[in-house]
Amino acid sequence: MNKLMLTFSRTAALINQMVQDQVIPGASYALIDGAEWHTNQVGVAQIKPTIKPLWPDAMYDLASVTKVVGTTTVAMQLMQNGQLEIDRPVHDYLPTLQSTTITVRNLMTHTSGLSGYIPNRNALSADALLAAIQQLPISERNRNHRVVYTDLGLIIMGQVIERILGAAIQPIITERVLQPLGLAHTSFQPQLAQTVPTTYSMKTGLLRGIVHDPKARVLGEHCGSAGLFASVTDLVRFSQLMLGQIDVPAVLSQATIASLYQDWTPNQHLRRSFGWNLWHRSDETLPVIFHTGYTGTLLMLDRQRQRGLVFLSNRVHPVANNSVFLPARRRLIAAWLADTVTN
């Protein structure tokens, strides 16, 4: 047995249990400990309409993990280059935004107070949906004071980036993040045969190689909140960058990466960094940064201990069951955190 499978024994056992309990069809995951890393696969890629095995470079729909791999990383590039100011009103960059008070910090830490419902959202054109999002009301009571996680902030952040750089957000991410890192198995437009499927029904068939998030399907290349597909080994390389183990200045400086391991909310105690969620341990100098994705993905990085977890599953296949998956994911997070401390 690989040494890291013993180091992270609780984590590995829990992932196996999730497959055995049919919480997920299968998973590809990586355990990172300093310069060492180990990948493993359990279960299968598909169970409906037929069973299909997993393979080493299987690409998963990352869902909201796209926010931190892609949009947040580009936003941090613009901040370090002086093209994007943290506390500047978003309206200065995006005059079509109704709110004149929301700041870049608000969008990036989910403290914008954005709220509201868009009727027939999934039937709109990309332009109509973007316009509707920009006209949503905000709660000034919540702005700056409460974290309310939403896709909307990073969608608008994508629009800000588009205005600054003059291109669609997804090609920008490809050019400025994926290509410099050499991520050959990460793409917004993957080959169908390279991807594991998400949902399946007799009526609509198998969804494969097409983003699961309906907003992302509408917005296409203009969506900064979801849309990436990636393999576990590619996310190991991204994790190595974020842990400071490799230096790729074309993507982010080491100082900028280090700055992500702190609370950037307006009052600095709401436990959100730019894009990333934070897990604080009382005895730790640095928090763990992490992010989840609706399709069953998870990225956790402990810079202080130089450890990481990349967890990719298609838990929405054939259908999503939040009441089963979400408690299991909480147990997985707890298991990995325990392994990082005790082993």
Secondary structure in CASP SS format (residue, H / E / C, confidence):
PFRMAT SS
TARGET T0000
AUTHOR 0000-0000-0000
METHOD secondary structure of the structure
MODEL  1
M C 1.00
N C 1.00
K H 1.00
L H 1.00
M H 1.00
L H 1.00
T H 1.00
F C 1.00
S H 1.00
R H 1.00
T H 1.00
A H 1.00
A H 1.00
L H 1.00
I H 1.00
N H 1.00
Q H 1.00
M H 1.00
V H 1.00
Q H 1.00
D C 1.00
Q C 1.00
V C 1.00
I C 1.00
P C 1.00
G E 1.00
A E 1.00
S E 1.00
Y E 1.00
A E 1.00
L E 1.00
I E 1.00
D E 1.00
G C 1.00
A C 1.00
E E 1.00
W E 1.00
H E 1.00
T E 1.00
N E 1.00
Q E 1.00
V E 1.00
G E 1.00
V E 1.00
A E 1.00
Q E 1.00
I C 1.00
K C 1.00
P C 1.00
T C 1.00
I C 1.00
K E 1.00
P E 1.00
L C 1.00
W C 1.00
P C 1.00
D C 1.00
A C 1.00
M E 1.00
Y E 1.00
D E 1.00
L C 1.00
A C 1.00
S C 1.00
V H 1.00
T H 1.00
K H 1.00
V H 1.00
V H 1.00
G H 1.00
T H 1.00
T H 1.00
T H 1.00
V H 1.00
A H 1.00
M H 1.00
Q H 1.00
L H 1.00
M H 1.00
Q H 1.00
N C 1.00
G C 1.00
Q C 1.00
L C 1.00
E C 1.00
I C 1.00
D C 1.00
R C 1.00
P E 1.00
V H 1.00
H H 1.00
D H 1.00
Y H 1.00
L C 1.00
P C 1.00
T C 1.00
L C 1.00
Q C 1.00
S C 1.00
T C 1.00
T C 1.00
I C 1.00
T E 1.00
V H 1.00
R H 1.00
N H 1.00
L H 1.00
M H 1.00
T H 1.00
H C 1.00
T C 1.00
S C 1.00
G C 1.00
L E 1.00
S C 1.00
G C 1.00
Y C 1.00
I C 1.00
P C 1.00
N C 1.00
R H 1.00
N H 1.00
A H 1.00
L C 1.00
S C 1.00
A H 1.00
D H 1.00
A H 1.00
L H 1.00
L H 1.00
A H 1.00
A H 1.00
I H 1.00
Q H 1.00
Q C 1.00
L C 1.00
P C 1.00
I E 1.00
S C 1.00
E C 1.00
R C 1.00
N C 1.00
R C 1.00
N C 1.00
H C 1.00
R C 1.00
V C 1.00
V C 1.00
Y C 1.00
T C 1.00
D H 1.00
L H 1.00
G H 1.00
L H 1.00
I H 1.00
I H 1.00
M H 1.00
G H 1.00
Q H 1.00
V H 1.00
I H 1.00
E H 1.00
R H 1.00
I H 1.00
L H 1.00
G C 1.00
A C 1.00
A C 1.00
I H 1.00
Q H 1.00
P H 1.00
I H 1.00
I H 1.00
T H 1.00
E H 1.00
R H 1.00
V H 1.00
L H 1.00
Q H 1.00
P H 1.00
L H 1.00
G C 1.00
L C 1.00
A C 1.00
H C 1.00
T E 1.00
S E 1.00
F C 1.00
Q C 1.00
P C 1.00
Q C 1.00
L H 1.00
A H 1.00
Q H 1.00
T E 1.00
V C 1.00
P C 1.00
T C 1.00
T C 1.00
Y E 1.00
S E 1.00
M C 1.00
K C 1.00
T C 1.00
G E 1.00
L E 1.00
L C 1.00
R C 1.00
G C 1.00
I C 1.00
V C 1.00
H C 1.00
D C 1.00
P H 1.00
K H 1.00
A H 1.00
R H 1.00
V H 1.00
L H 1.00
G H 1.00
E H 1.00
H H 1.00
C C 1.00
G C 1.00
S C 1.00
A C 1.00
G C 1.00
L C 1.00
F E 1.00
A E 1.00
S C 1.00
V H 1.00
T H 1.00
D H 1.00
L H 1.00
V H 1.00
R H 1.00
F H 1.00
S H 1.00
Q H 1.00
L H 1.00
M H 1.00
L C 1.00
G C 1.00
Q C 1.00
I C 1.00
D C 1.00
V C 1.00
P C 1.00
A C 1.00
V C 1.00
L C 1.00
S C 1.00
Q H 1.00
A H 1.00
T H 1.00
I H 1.00
A H 1.00
S H 1.00
L C 1.00
Y C 1.00
Q C 1.00
D C 1.00
W C 1.00
T C 1.00
P C 1.00
N C 1.00
Q C 1.00
H C 1.00
L C 1.00
R C 1.00
R E 1.00
S C 1.00
F C 1.00
G C 1.00
W C 1.00
N E 1.00
L E 1.00
W E 1.00
H C 1.00
R C 1.00
S C 1.00
D C 1.00
E C 1.00
T C 1.00
L C 1.00
P C 1.00
V E 1.00
I E 1.00
F E 1.00
H E 1.00
T E 1.00
G E 1.00
Y C 1.00
T C 1.00
G C 1.00
T E 1.00
L E 1.00
L E 1.00
M E 1.00
L E 1.00
D E 1.00
R C 1.00
Q C 1.00
R C 1.00
Q C 1.00
R E 1.00
G E 1.00
L E 1.00
V E 1.00
F E 1.00
L E 1.00
S E 1.00
N C 1.00
R C 1.00
V C 1.00
H C 1.00
P C 1.00
V C 1.00
A C 1.00
N C 1.00
N H 1.00
S H 1.00
V H 1.00
F H 1.00
L H 1.00
P H 1.00
A H 1.00
R H 1.00
R H 1.00
R H 1.00
L H 1.00
I H 1.00
A H 1.00
A H 1.00
W H 1.00
L H 1.00
A H 1.00
D H 1.00
T H 1.00
V H 1.00
T H 1.00
N C 1.00
END
